[in-house]
């Protein structure tokens, strides 16, 4: 049981570090809140639709955090260099 608990804790730690590795670009995040809003991201990605943004916003809060950006990039919804 200890081995299983330790392995699970390791997976959670790795997931947290991976999410933190993706940082929000300050040139896109113009208000500096650590999230991308639809208007902010729309400047960087002019072809972005509201539907695309909603698909990337998995928390439904109207903002993209670093984990959502990473997931969107991995899903091919957002260029990886943005």
N, CA and C atoms as an extended XYZ file, in Angstrom:
246
Properties=species:S:1:pos:R:3:atomname:S:1:resname:S:1:resid:I:1 pbc="F F F"
N         0.826       -1.192        0.000 N   UNK     1
C         0.000        0.000        0.000 CA  UNK     1
C         0.873        1.260        0.000 C   UNK     1
N         1.993        1.247        0.744 N   UNK     2
C         2.882        2.404        0.767 CA  UNK     2
C         3.436        2.691       -0.623 C   UNK     2
N         3.791        1.639       -1.351 N   UNK     3
C         4.342        1.822       -2.688 CA  UNK     3
C         3.312        2.458       -3.608 C   UNK     3
N         2.084        2.011       -3.511 N   UNK     4
C         1.025        2.563       -4.338 CA  UNK     4
C         0.769        4.028       -3.991 C   UNK     4
N         0.767        4.357       -2.725 N   UNK     5
C         0.556        5.736       -2.285 CA  UNK     5
C         1.700        6.620       -2.756 C   UNK     5
N         2.912        6.128       -2.637 N   UNK     6
C         4.076        6.895       -3.074 CA  UNK     6
C         4.041        7.111       -4.584 C   UNK     6
N         3.647        6.090       -5.327 N   UNK     7
C         3.570        6.211       -6.778 CA  UNK     7
C         2.508        7.242       -7.163 C   UNK     7
N         1.363        7.210       -6.499 N   UNK     8
C         0.291        8.164       -6.777 CA  UNK     8
C         0.754        9.583       -6.463 C   UNK     8
N         1.439        9.757       -5.349 N   UNK     9
C         1.957       11.074       -4.981 CA  UNK     9
C         2.962       11.560       -6.021 C   UNK     9
N         3.772       10.654       -6.540 N   UNK    10
C         4.735       11.014       -7.578 CA  UNK    10
C         4.051       11.477       -8.849 C   UNK    10
N         2.983       10.805       -9.223 N   UNK    11
C         2.224       11.195      -10.414 CA  UNK    11
C         1.619       12.575      -10.224 C   UNK    11
N         1.044       12.831       -9.048 N   UNK    12
C         0.462       14.151       -8.781 CA  UNK    12
C         1.520       15.241       -8.818 C   UNK    12
N         2.683       14.959       -8.254 N   UNK    13
C         3.772       15.935       -8.267 CA  UNK    13
C         4.218       16.224       -9.691 C   UNK    13
N         4.370       15.173      -10.495 N   UNK    14
C         4.774       15.358      -11.884 CA  UNK    14
C         3.735       16.172      -12.651 C   UNK    14
N         2.476       15.901      -12.432 N   UNK    15
C         1.416       16.652      -13.105 CA  UNK    15
C         1.458       18.123      -12.706 C   UNK    15
N         1.683       18.395      -11.444 N   UNK    16
C         1.754       19.777      -10.973 CA  UNK    16
C         2.953       20.501      -11.569 C   UNK    16
N         4.089       19.833      -11.631 N   UNK    17
C         5.278       20.448      -12.204 CA  UNK    17
C         5.105       20.698      -13.692 C   UNK    17
N         4.459       19.779      -14.387 N   UNK    18
C         4.214       19.963      -15.809 CA  UNK    18
C         3.313       21.165      -16.034 C   UNK    18
N         2.274       21.298      -15.246 N   UNK    19
C         1.370       22.439      -15.378 CA  UNK    19
C         2.097       23.746      -15.101 C   UNK    19
N         3.004       23.734      -14.133 N   UNK    20
C         3.743       24.942      -13.803 CA  UNK    20
C         4.791       25.266      -14.856 C   UNK    20
N         5.252       24.261      -15.609 N   UNK    21
C         6.286       24.491      -16.609 CA  UNK    21
C         5.775       25.398      -17.726 C   UNK    21
N         4.497       25.313      -18.029 N   UNK    22
C         3.889       26.175      -19.039 CA  UNK    22
C         3.587       27.512      -18.369 C   UNK    22
N         4.196       28.548      -18.866 N   UNK    23
C         3.946       29.857      -18.275 CA  UNK    23
C         3.130       30.716      -19.223 C   UNK    23
N         2.380       31.616      -18.667 N   UNK    24
C         1.575       32.542      -19.437 CA  UNK    24
C         2.487       33.637      -19.991 C   UNK    24
N         2.364       33.922      -21.275 N   UNK    25
C         3.178       34.925      -21.952 CA  UNK    25
C         2.687       36.323      -21.573 C   UNK    25
N         3.569       37.106      -20.998 N   UNK    26
C         3.212       38.451      -20.540 CA  UNK    26
C         2.822       39.380      -21.695 C   UNK    26
N         3.292       39.100      -22.895 N   UNK    27
C         2.918       39.925      -24.042 CA  UNK    27
C         1.468       39.695      -24.437 C   UNK    27
N         0.941       38.509      -24.156 N   UNK    28
C        -0.463       38.210      -24.445 CA  UNK    28
C        -1.332       38.600      -23.255 C   UNK    28
N        -0.866       38.277      -22.058 N   UNK    29
C        -1.602       38.579      -20.819 CA  UNK    29
C        -1.381       40.038      -20.443 C   UNK    29
N        -2.046       40.939      -21.150 N   UNK    30
C        -1.765       42.369      -20.998 CA  UNK    30
C        -2.144       42.938      -19.632 C   UNK    30
N        -3.113       42.326      -18.939 N   UNK    31
C        -3.462       42.858      -17.618 CA  UNK    31
C        -2.666       42.199      -16.493 C   UNK    31
N        -1.839       41.213      -16.832 N   UNK    32
C        -0.934       40.614      -15.858 CA  UNK    32
C        -1.587       39.774      -14.788 C   UNK    32
N        -2.782       39.246      -15.051 N   UNK    33
C        -3.456       38.446      -14.029 CA  UNK    33
C        -3.074       36.968      -14.041 C   UNK    33
N        -2.225       36.565      -14.993 N   UNK    34
C        -1.787       35.176      -15.055 CA  UNK    34
C        -2.713       34.271      -15.847 C   UNK    34
N        -3.683       34.862      -16.541 N   UNK    35
C        -4.639       34.115      -17.355 CA  UNK    35
C        -4.780       34.799      -18.708 C   UNK    35
N        -5.252       34.027      -19.701 N   UNK    36
C        -5.596       34.612      -20.992 CA  UNK    36
C        -7.105       34.751      -21.066 C   UNK    36
N        -7.573       35.940      -21.391 N   UNK    37
C        -8.993       36.149      -21.675 CA  UNK    37
C        -9.182       35.995      -23.181 C   UNK    37
N       -10.439       35.900      -23.611 N   UNK    38
C       -10.705       35.793      -25.047 CA  UNK    38
C       -10.178       37.016      -25.803 C   UNK    38
N       -10.426       38.243      -25.320 N   UNK    39
C        -9.880       39.400      -26.048 CA  UNK    39
C        -8.351       39.401      -26.110 C   UNK    39
N        -7.682       39.033      -25.014 N   UNK    40
C        -6.219       39.003      -25.015 CA  UNK    40
C        -5.704       37.975      -26.021 C   UNK    40
N        -6.255       36.787      -25.984 N   UNK    41
C        -5.785       35.721      -26.867 CA  UNK    41
C        -6.178       36.005      -28.315 C   UNK    41
N        -7.301       36.694      -28.502 N   UNK    42
C        -7.741       37.045      -29.845 CA  UNK    42
C        -6.779       37.967      -30.575 C   UNK    42
N        -6.050       38.792      -29.840 N   UNK    43
C        -5.047       39.666      -30.459 CA  UNK    43
C        -3.901       38.817      -31.009 C   UNK    43
N        -3.478       37.822      -30.235 N   UNK    44
C        -2.372       36.961      -30.651 CA  UNK    44
C        -2.808       35.939      -31.702 C   UNK    44
N        -4.060       35.510      -31.627 N   UNK    45
C        -4.602       34.510      -32.550 CA  UNK    45
C        -5.859       35.079      -33.196 C   UNK    45
N        -5.707       35.916      -34.229 N   UNK    46
C        -6.863       36.615      -34.809 CA  UNK    46
C        -7.948       35.699      -35.365 C   UNK    46
N        -7.626       34.475      -35.714 N   UNK    47
C        -8.626       33.544      -36.244 CA  UNK    47
C        -9.361       32.780      -35.147 C   UNK    47
N        -9.028       33.032      -33.896 N   UNK    48
C        -9.659       32.339      -32.776 CA  UNK    48
C       -11.132       32.737      -32.674 C   UNK    48
N       -11.993       31.727      -32.597 N   UNK    49
C       -13.429       32.003      -32.439 CA  UNK    49
C       -13.819       31.843      -30.977 C   UNK    49
N       -14.963       32.385      -30.640 N   UNK    50
C       -15.480       32.231      -29.278 CA  UNK    50
C       -15.704       30.751      -28.962 C   UNK    50
N       -16.139       29.995      -29.960 N   UNK    51
C       -16.358       28.555      -29.761 CA  UNK    51
C       -15.048       27.834      -29.463 C   UNK    51
N       -13.971       28.211      -30.188 N   UNK    52
C       -12.662       27.613      -29.926 CA  UNK    52
C       -12.206       27.927      -28.502 C   UNK    52
N       -12.367       29.190      -28.109 N   UNK    53
C       -11.951       29.595      -26.769 CA  UNK    53
C       -12.736       28.829      -25.711 C   UNK    53
N       -14.045       28.697      -25.915 N   UNK    54
C       -14.887       27.967      -24.969 CA  UNK    54
C       -14.451       26.511      -24.856 C   UNK    54
N       -14.047       25.914      -25.969 N   UNK    55
C       -13.567       24.524      -25.950 CA  UNK    55
C       -12.278       24.395      -25.143 C   UNK    55
N       -11.437       25.411      -25.202 N   UNK    56
C       -10.178       25.385      -24.447 CA  UNK    56
C       -10.383       25.694      -22.968 C   UNK    56
N       -11.427       26.445      -22.657 N   UNK    57
C       -11.713       26.878      -21.282 CA  UNK    57
C       -12.444       25.758      -20.534 C   UNK    57
N       -11.691       24.752      -20.139 N   UNK    58
C       -12.297       23.570      -19.523 CA  UNK    58
C       -12.889       23.835      -18.144 C   UNK    58
N       -12.462       24.903      -17.482 N   UNK    59
C       -13.030       25.226      -16.176 CA  UNK    59
C       -14.288       26.083      -16.306 C   UNK    59
N       -14.507       26.651      -17.487 N   UNK    60
C       -15.702       27.452      -17.722 CA  UNK    60
C       -15.706       28.801      -17.031 C   UNK    60
N       -14.524       29.292      -16.649 N   UNK    61
C       -14.468       30.567      -15.935 CA  UNK    61
C       -14.211       31.764      -16.846 C   UNK    61
N       -14.131       31.525      -18.156 N   UNK    62
C       -13.902       32.623      -19.094 CA  UNK    62
C       -12.453       33.019      -19.235 C   UNK    62
N       -11.564       32.258      -18.628 N   UNK    63
C       -10.129       32.532      -18.685 CA  UNK    63
C        -9.383       31.226      -18.925 C   UNK    63
N        -8.202       31.321      -19.537 N   UNK    64
C        -7.354       30.153      -19.707 CA  UNK    64
C        -6.168       30.266      -18.764 C   UNK    64
N        -5.981       29.242      -17.937 N   UNK    65
C        -4.798       29.196      -17.089 CA  UNK    65
C        -3.715       28.388      -17.812 C   UNK    65
N        -2.555       28.260      -17.191 N   UNK    66
C        -1.429       27.582      -17.828 CA  UNK    66
C        -1.755       26.133      -18.177 C   UNK    66
N        -2.481       25.440      -17.322 N   UNK    67
C        -2.824       24.039      -17.596 CA  UNK    67
C        -3.774       23.941      -18.789 C   UNK    67
N        -4.718       24.865      -18.894 N   UNK    68
C        -5.647       24.853      -20.027 CA  UNK    68
C        -4.912       25.188      -21.325 C   UNK    68
N        -3.965       26.096      -21.263 N   UNK    69
C        -3.171       26.444      -22.441 CA  UNK    69
C        -2.381       25.220      -22.895 C   UNK    69
N        -1.742       24.533      -21.953 N   UNK    70
C        -0.964       23.353      -22.295 CA  UNK    70
C        -1.857       22.280      -22.905 C   UNK    70
N        -3.010       22.054      -22.316 N   UNK    71
C        -3.942       21.049      -22.840 CA  UNK    71
C        -4.420       21.431      -24.242 C   UNK    71
N        -4.690       22.714      -24.460 N   UNK    72
C        -5.128       23.179      -25.781 CA  UNK    72
C        -4.022       22.982      -26.812 C   UNK    72
N        -2.786       23.247      -26.411 N   UNK    73
C        -1.662       23.046      -27.324 CA  UNK    73
C        -1.491       21.568      -27.642 C   UNK    73
N        -1.580       20.726      -26.644 N   UNK    74
C        -1.425       19.290      -26.861 CA  UNK    74
C        -2.562       18.732      -27.725 C   UNK    74
N        -3.746       19.340      -27.647 N   UNK    75
C        -4.894       18.896      -28.447 CA  UNK    75
C        -4.881       19.509      -29.847 C   UNK    75
N        -3.925       20.395      -30.116 N   UNK    76
C        -3.847       21.025      -31.428 CA  UNK    76
C        -4.815       22.179      -31.609 C   UNK    76
N        -5.393       22.659      -30.511 N   UNK    77
C        -6.339       23.777      -30.589 CA  UNK    77
C        -5.640       25.125      -30.581 C   UNK    77
N        -4.374       25.130      -30.150 N   UNK    78
C        -3.615       26.365      -30.041 CA  UNK    78
C        -2.173       26.064      -30.453 C   UNK    78
N        -1.556       26.948      -31.221 N   UNK    79
C        -0.147       26.724      -31.587 CA  UNK    79
C         0.724       26.632      -30.349 C   UNK    79
N         1.689       25.743      -30.376 N   UNK    80
C         2.553       25.521      -29.211 CA  UNK    80
C         3.466       26.689      -28.922 C   UNK    80
N         3.719       27.538      -29.880 N   UNK    81
C         4.645       28.667      -29.654 CA  UNK    81
C         3.926       29.895      -29.144 C   UNK    81
N         2.642       29.835      -28.901 N   UNK    82
C         1.898       30.975      -28.375 CA  UNK    82
C         1.834       30.915      -26.874 C   UNK    82
